[in-house]
Amino acid sequence: MNPDRQATYAALDAWIDQHFDEQVQFLQALVRVPTDTPPGNNAPHAERTAELLAPFGFEAERHAVPESAVRDYGMQSITNLIVRRPYGDGGRTIALNAHGDVVPPGEGWTHDPYGAEVVDGRMYGRATAVSKSDFSTFTWAVRALEAVARPRQGAVELHFTYDEEFGGLLGPGWLLAQGLTKPDLMIAAGFSYEVVTAHNGCLQMEVTVHGKMAHAAVPRTGVDALQGAVALMNALYAENARYRQVRSQVPGIDHPYLNIGRIEGGTNTNVIPGKVVLKLDRRMIPEEKPAEVEASLRAVIAQAVQKFNAEHGYAGEDAVRVDIRRLLLANAMTPLPGNAPLVDAIQKHGEAVFGEKPPAVGTPLYTDVRLYVERGIPGVIYGAGPRTVLDSHAKRADERIELADLRRATKVVARSLVDLLA
């Protein structure tokens, strides 16, 4: 190995160690500004992030998505940030993307979800693992790069966006569609023990089951929408069991699956429900075609409703009927051949820093990376976090980040940037 390059890696590591307490404080400041989505009022967090970046000489471009588009989308405010760090003509432009929007905390916390409390080497709080942690990983990696390596060509861009939970179309998707960025390579927030090169797609649908309200004392005068919804759910769960036989060839991804994540309906305890709304989440493996998946689900729903009506003798105005609305379609991410430099650099430095080579795998999650890949920009997922989503408590109570992982992942990203910009 080039001894000068090896000395640079060592100096990067030392700089990150020397400034790590400051990095932890930066992350705490980010976690303490809530970004619950819904409701999705995320512009204040973007403003706070820009304020925190300014003392480093990092000027954050504020790209506010028009309010009408955000409201129509089901959120309140989105301001996406781009920090551009040009180093000279030639070389690659590398984007580092992390999202600041998060699901609401929910119940069961033993630590303040917005306290960013540090206990026994862990920081607790919503978005400590996914993915405000990588606001700090990527920022400190770039700071170390500029302080130590002083690159003379290429550029790095920090993309801090606020629409991952709703699908990314008004986050990275909006920045890309507006022509505000077109990097050569990109790394998105992830975990430290694997480099992700592929991920599942996601189809979310809202199914409204219509019946006829009636007094509970005379149920035969109504049509129970909830009973129809139960028949429909049973058919969907049977379909989900069948998915276990459909296997992906991508390491790290098993099979498709379906979840009914939300149910709303009914008027009162003594009223036969006239309407029930179900919200579905269907994860698609990379080998599946989204149009075929959606058509198949619609057919399952139609057949279940038809069977229910026939079994109960419902017809005409007394028949159960359904309306189906697509909420989200996120395509799967498949690797682009040009991602090899990213994978090689992260695996090389992951092994050097962590003592084990992070495997290149797929993940059953869906992420914003697909939006870059769909535009021909090779990308991977890597950042600060444990071995599994379960370990991180992401989307559960007591989400946490191991500070040792945060420190080491920052070193891996900084070292990788040196290689990618050389």
N, C-alpha and C positions, 0 to 999 in steps of 0.2 A: 504494500500500500504506500502511496505517496506520503512521505513523512511530513511534508508541509500541510497536506490535507488532514492528516491524523492530528497534528498539532491544533489545527483549526477546530476540529471536533471537540478536543479536550478543552479548548478555550471557550467554546459555546457552552459546554456543560458547566464550566466554572461560573460563567456569567449568569446562567439560569439559577444555579445554586445561590449565588450572591444576592439575587433579586427575587428569590422565591417568596419571601414574606410579603413583599409588595404585590406579587401576583395573587397571592391568597386574598389580600385585602381588596384588590380589584374585583375578584370574583364575588366576594361577599357583598360589595356594593351593588353588583348586578343582580344578585339573587334577592336582595332586599327591596327591589322594585317589582311588584307583582305584574305578571303578564298573563293572567288567566284567560284562556281562549276555549270556549266562550267566557265572557262577552267579547274579548278581543280588542280592548283599548290599549294598543301597543305602542303608539307614538311616544308617550312619555318615557318608556324605557329606551327607545332609540335616542331620544334627546339626552337622557342621562348617560348613555354609552358614549355618545359624541363628546360630552363634557369630560368624561373620564379619559378619553383618548387624546384630547387636545394637549395636555401637558407633555406628551411624548413627541409632539410635533406631527401627530397623525391627524390630518384634517379629514373629517368624515363628511362626504357628500350626503346630504339628506334628500332622499327621493320619496316624496309623499305620494302614495297612490290616491287618485281622486276619491273624494268622500262618497260620491254616488256609487262608484264601483265597489267600494268596501262595504257600504251598507247593503247593497244588493247581494253581496257575497255572504252576508250574515255576521259581519264583524263591525267594529266601531271605528278603528283607526289603524293605519299601517304606514310607517315611514321606514323604508329600507335604507341601509347605509352601505356606501362603498368607500373604502380607504385605498387610494392608489399610491403605490410606492415604486416609481420608475427608477431604474439604476443605470440605464444606458442603452444605446442602440444594439440590436441583435439579441439573441437569446429568447427564452420563452417568457410568456406571462402566465403566472400560476395564481389561480384563485383559491382562497381558503374560505369556506362557507360554514356558518353556524346559524342556527335559528334561535330566536329569543322567546317565541310564543310557546306556551305550555298548557297542559290541561289543568283545570282547577285542582286544589290540593286534595279534596275529599276528606274522609274521616280516618281516625285511627292513628294520628301522628303522636309521637312522644317528644318531638322537637318542634319548635315554631317553624312552619313551612317556609316562612320568609325571614327567619332569623339568621340563616347562614352560620349556625353554631358549629364550632369545631370541637370535637370530642374524640380523644384517643386516635388522632391522626385522620379523622374523617370529617368532612364538612357535610352537614345535613341541610336540606332545603329543596323546595321544588325548583327543578332545572339545574341543580348542582351537577347532575350526571348528563342530562339531555336538555339543552346542550349549551347552557351559559358557560359551563366549564370550558368549552372550546372557544368561546370568545377570548378567554384568557390564554388558553393553549396557543392559539394562533397569533394573538397579539404579542405575547412574550417570545414566541419563536421568531417573529419578524424583528422585534427589538434586538434580540440576541444576534440575529443574522447581521443586522446593520451595525451593531456595535463591534462585532468581532470580525466577520468575514468581509464586510464592505464590498458587496458585489458590484461589478462594473457593467453588467449587461442584464437584459431581461427586466422583469417587473414582478411584483407581488401585489395582489389585490385582496383586501379583506371584504367579504360580503357578509354582512350581518343583517339577517332578514327575519320577517315576522309572519309567516304564513305556512309553516310546515304542518301544523295540526289540521288545517283545512285543505291541504293538498299542494301548497306551494305556488299556485298559479299567480297569486298576487305578491309573492316573495321573489325568489330567483326567476320564476317564470315571467314576471312582469319586467324585471330588470333586463332579461334577455330579449323579450319581445320588443321593448322600447329601444333596443340597440345601445344600451348603456354600458354593456360589457361583452367581450367575446374572448375569453382567455384561451390559452393553448392547452392547459391542463388544469384540473381542479381536485382539491381534497375537501371532503365534507366531514362534519363532526361525526365522531364514532367512538369506539372503544379501543383500548390499548393492546389487546392480545390477539387481534386478527386484523387483516386488511381486507375489507369487503369489496368485491368486484361485481357482485350481482345481487339483486333483491327482488322480492315479490312485487306484483302489482296489487292494486286494491280497487274494488268496485263497491261503492256504498249506495244504498237505495232506500227510499222511504216508501213503505207500502201502507196505504190507508184502506182499511176494511170497513165497508159501509153496511149497516143493517137497518133496523127500525126501532127507535126508542119506544118503550112501553112501561106501564106501571108494573112493578115487580109482583103485585098481587094478581095480575092478569097477564102472565108472560106470553100466552099464546097470541096475544094481540100485537106482539113485537117480533123482531128478528134479531137475535143476540149476536152482535158483531164480535163480541169477545169469544164466544163459542166458535164462530167461524175463524177467528184469528188463531185459536188453539189448534184447529185442524190444519190451518196453514203452517203454523210453527212446527207441528209434528212432521209435516211433509218436508219442510226445510231441514229439520234435524236429521231426518232419514237420508236426505241428500248429502248432508255433511258427513254422515257415517260412510257413505259410498266414496267420498273423496279420499279416504285413507288408502284406497287401492290405486290411486293415481300418483305415481312417484316422479319426482324431479330428478334429473341427472346432475344438478348443480350441487356440489358439496355444501352442506350447511342448510339446505332447503329440503324439506321432506315432502309435503303434499299440500294440496289446496285445503282451505277450511273456511267455514262460514260461522259468523257470530250474529246473534240477535242482541244488539247492545242496548236498545231502549224501547220501552213500551209505554204508550200513553193512551188513555181512553176512559170512557164512562162519564156519567154526569153526577150520579149520587148512588149511595148504597141501595136505595129502594127503586132504582131505575134500571131497566134492561138496557145495556150499552148499545147505543146506536152507531158509534164510531170508535175504532181502535187504530192507532198508528204504530207501526213497527219500523224500526230502523236497522238495516242489515249491513254487515261488513263482510265482504267476500274477498279473501286473499287469493291471488292468482299466481301460480308458479310461472317462471319465465317461459316455459314451453307452451302455455295456454294463450289463446287469442281472445282478447277482451270482448269483441263483438259476439263471439260464440258463447262465452260465459254468460253474458247478459241475456242473450236469447234463451239459453237453457234455463236460467233462473226464472225468467218470465213465464216459460212454459210450465215449469214445476208449480208456480203460483196459480196459474190459470187452471191447471188440471186439479189442484187441491180444492179450489173454490167450486169448480164444476161438480166434483165428487161430493162435497159437503152439501151443496144445494140439492143434488139428486137424492142423497140419503135422507134429507129432512123434508123433501117434497116442496122446496122453495122454488118459485118461478115468478117471472115478471117483476112487478114492483116489490114483491116479497122476497126476492132472491138477494143473497149476499153478493156484493160486487166489490171490486178493488180498483184503486188508482195506484199507479206505480210511477215514482219520480226518481230519476238518477240524481244523487247528491254529489258524487265524486267518481272520477275515473282516473286513476293513477297507473300508468303503464309500468310494467316490470322493467328493471334495469338489467341490461345484458352487457357484458364487457366489450369495449372497443379495443381493437388491436393496439392502439396508441397508448394504452394505459401501462404498458410494460415498464417505462422509466419510473412511474409512481410506485408500482408494486415492488420493483427491485430496490429502490432507495429505502422504502419503509421497512421491507423485510431485512435488509442489511443492517439498518440502524436499530430496528426493533430488537434484533438478536444481540447487537453490541450493548445496548442499554439495559434490556430486560433479561438477557441471558437465555432467551429462547426466540426462535424465529416465528413471527406471527404468520399463520397460514393464510393463504388467499382463498376466501370462501364466499359463499352467498349468505344472505340473511333473510328470514321470513318477514322482516319489517319492510315498509316502503319509505323512501326518503326523497329529498329534493334533488339528489344527484341525477335522477332520471331526466330531469328537465335540462340539465347540461348535456347529458349523453345523447338525448334526442336531437340535439343541435350539433352533434358531431364532436363534442368536447369530451375527451377521455377523462374519466373521474373515478375516484375510489373513496371509500369511507374509512377514516382513521382519526382517532383523537384520544381524549382522556376518559378512561372508564374501565370497569372490571371485565371479567371474562364473559359475563352474560348480562342480558337485560334484567333477569331475575335478581342477580346480585346487586344491581344498581338501585333497585326499588323504583325504577322509572315508572311513572303513572300509578304508583302506589304510595302508601304512607311511608314516611321516613326515607325518601330518596336521599342518596348520599354519594359522595365521591371520595375515594381514597386519595389523600394528598400525595402519597408516594407515586401513584399512577399519574396524577396531574403533572408532577415534576418530571417524571421520566418521559411521558408522552411529549411534553414540550421540547425536550432534548431531541427526541426522534424526529419531530417535525422540523426543528431548526437545522439539524444535520442534513435531513433530506432536501431542504431548500438549497443548501450549499451545492449539493450534487446536481439538482435539477436546473440551477441557474448557471452552472459552470460551462 
